[in-house]
């Protein structure tokens, strides 16, 4: 059974930083691509960043230069470092994992991902 457990969310003021982690069990971070998605109230879930099995990454335009996705294969964690946060970044953040080696062909869509975490809430106040 695959479990993805997110942590690190919280409330910060605009301009602040948060570091999200996703601990994987039953799935190794070297298996396939992984990603972070977010969903704001009343909005659709959107892709934030993906990281391929080989380490290449893709970001949403809205987070480029502010967010960094990475994997720590030694401890089987996916990380999202978020800097210069704005109220528009508020939402529930979800970790997702795929058995595909490369997911960038699907852009930031949800199709490749079959494993999902329960989410961690990020709230940014102005």
N, C-alpha and C positions, 0 to 999 in steps of 0.2 A: 504494500500500500504506500503510495506516494503522499507525503505531507509537506506542504510549504507553509512556513510560519513567519509572518512579517513582524518586525518590531522597529522601534525608533521614531514612530510618529509622535506628534504632540502639537502644542500651540506655541507659535513664535510671532514676533513682530516682523513687519516688512523689512527686508534687508538682512534678516537672520539666516541661519543655516540649520539643516537637519541632516542626519545620516540614517537612512533606512537600511535594514538588513533583512534578508530572507534566508532562513535556515531550512535546508532541504533534507528530508529523510526519505529513504526508499528511492532516491534519484540522486545521481551524482552530477555536479556542475560541469563535468566534462562530457556528458551524454549528448547534449544538444543545445540549441539556442534558448536563451532565457530573456525575460523582459519585465519591465515595470509598466503598468497601466494605472490610470487614475479615473475616478468618476466623481464629478461635482454634483450636488443636488440638482435634480431636474435635467441633467445632461447625460449624454451617452458616454459609455466608457471609451477612453481614448488612450492610444499608445503614447508613452513618454519616451522610452528608450529600450533598445534591444541590444543584446550582445550575442554574437555568433559563437558556435562551438570553438572556432579557431581564435576568437577574441575580437574580431571586428565589431564595430558598434554603429548604431544609427539612432539619431535623436529627432524628436519633434522640433520643429522650428522654434516653438515658443520656449524651449528650454535649452537650446544650444548655447554653449558658453557658460551656462550656469550649473547644469547638472552633469554628473559623471557616473556612468554605470561601470561596474567592475565585478569580477568574480574572485573569490578566494578559494581556489580549489582544495587547498590543504584542509580547510575546515568546512568545505561544502556550502559556502555562503554566497549569495548574490547581494551586492551593495549598490545603493544609489546615494551618492553625495549630492546634496542640494544646497546651493549657495544663492545669495541675492534673491531670497524668496519674496514673492509678491502675493497679494490677496487672491490673484487669479490662479495661484497654485493650490489653493484650498481644495481638498477632496479626500476621498478614500483611495489609498494607494494599494495596488495589488501586485503581487509577484506571480509570474507565470512561467511555465517550463514546457519545452517541446522535445520530441524525439527527433526532430529535423536537425541536421547539422547547420543549415543556413536558412534563415527566416526572412532575410532582407528583401527577397523577391516578393514577399507579401507586404512589404512596407512596414507600417506600424499596426497592421490589422491583427485580429485575434485568431484567425484561422489556424495557424500552426500550433497553437497552445492547447494542450489537453489537461494540464495540471495547473491548478489555481490555489492561491492562498485565500485566507479569509479577509485580508486587508488590514491596514493600519491608517488611522485618521491623521491627516495633516491639516492644521488650521493656521492661516496666516492673517494677522490683523494689521490694519493700516495705522 
